[in-house]
Amino acid sequence: MRFIDANVFIYAFYKPKKTPDLRSLAMKELSKSIIKNIQRGEEVLTTVIHLSEVANIIKHSLPEHEVCTIITTLFTMDNIEIVDVSKELYLKAAVLGQTLNLDPNDALAVLVMRERNITEIYTFDTDFDNVQGIRRIPSESEIKKKMNELATMPH
């Protein structure tokens, strides 16, 4: 099982108003392939906080009913485990964030991953590269590879 960070959903579902740069396009493509794997049954774990983050961002590019549909779908998928977050757990994450130099939501991901013995995270956040025992997917080299593929595609 892998943890899935909010930014993967955001890149997959957000519809930018301006033309995205090559890196953003690569991350969007990689996000879509991760989402396809989840739709095919890959088991992932996230938190209520991370899905709230998704809703707060994608609402700026999608109608409310689409945002609600996406969030409802994610909450009802059997292969996405969603961890409830108590006040105490979030406080623990904020304290860990100070230690690891991470924002509270990223520290929450680390905390939940450690509690569940999960070592891989789907994310584009390079801050996770500095957390011992956690491997970020896709890696920086995978993102660059996708950027090169997109750059060489005929327009």
N, C-alpha and C positions, 0 to 999 in steps of 0.2 A: 504494500500500500504506500502511496505517496501523498504528501500534503499538497494542496493546490492553493496558491496565493491568489488574491483578488485580481492582480494585474493580468493574469492569464485570461480570466473571464472578460475583463475590461477590454483588452486588445481584441478578443474574439467578437465582442458584441458592440463596441462603441463605433459609431459612424462619424468620423471626423468631418468637419465642415470644409477644411482646406486639404489639399493634397499632402499626404504624409510623406516624410522623408524615407529613404531606402531602409534604414534600420527599423523604423516603425512598421513599414510594410512587411519586412521579414518577420518581426515579432507577431504581427497579425496573422500571417500565414502559419507560423509555428503554433500559435494559440489555437487556430482552427483545427489543426491536426491533433492537438492534445484533446480538444473538445470532442472530436470525432472518436478518439479512442475511448473516451468516457461514455459516449453514446453507445459504443459497441460493448460496454460492460466493464471497462477497467475501473477498479475500485480506488477511490480517492477520499481524502478527508480534508475538511476545512472547518471554519467556525462561523457562528452567526455573525460575529463582528466582520469577518472578511466578506461575507455575502452582503452585509449592510454597506460596506465600502463599495462593492460592485454597483449596487442600486444607486448610491449617491453620485457615482460618476456617470453611469450610462443614462441616467435620467436627463442629462444635458444634451443627448443626441437622439433619443428615442421617445416616442409618445408614452405616457404613463401606463397605458394598458399593455404595451409591449414589455416595459420594465417589469410590471407585475407578473406577466406571463413567464418571463425568463426566470424570475426569482421563485415563483411557485413551482415551476418545472424542476429547478435545481433542488428545492426542498423535498420534492416528492420522488426523486430518483432513488431507487434502492441501493445503487452502488456509490452514492455520495453520502458519506457519513458526515453529519454536521454536529459539531460540538457546541453545546450550550456554554456560555461564558458568564460566570458569576462575578460579582463585584470583587470578591477575594482573588479569583483567578486573574482578572484584569489588573488588579493592583500588583500581584506577583509578577505579571508580565512587564508592567511599567518599571518595577525595581530591576528586573533582569535586563531590561532595555538600557538602563543606566550602566550596568556592568558590561554589556556587549556593544554599547554604542549603537543601539537600534531604536527605531521608533516603537511605541508600545504594541502596535499591531504586528510588526515583524517579530518582536520579542514573544508575543503571544503564540505565533506560529512555532517558534523554536521551543517554547515551553510545552505546547501540546505535542509536538513531534518527540521531544525527549520523554514525555510521559508514556507515549505509545510505542517507543522504540522505532520511530520512523526516521530514516536517514536521507531520504530524497525529497526534494521540493520542486514542484513545477512553479517557476517564477522567472521574471526578468530582472529582479532586484539584485544587483551585484553585491549589496551589503551581506547577503547570505554566503558569499564566497569567503568571508572572513570568520564564519562561525564553524568552529571545529566539529567534525562529525556529521556535517550536512553537505550534501552534494546538490548543486543547483542544476536543474534541467529546464530548458536547454542551456548548455554551456555557452560561454562566449564564443568558442570556435564554431559551435553549431549555428549560432546567430550569424556569424560572419560568413559561413558557408551558404546559408540561405540568402544573405544579402548579395553574394557573388552570383548565385543562381538567378536571382531577380534582375540583377544589373545586366546580365548577358542575354536575358530573354528579349525576343523581338517585341517591340511596342505595338 
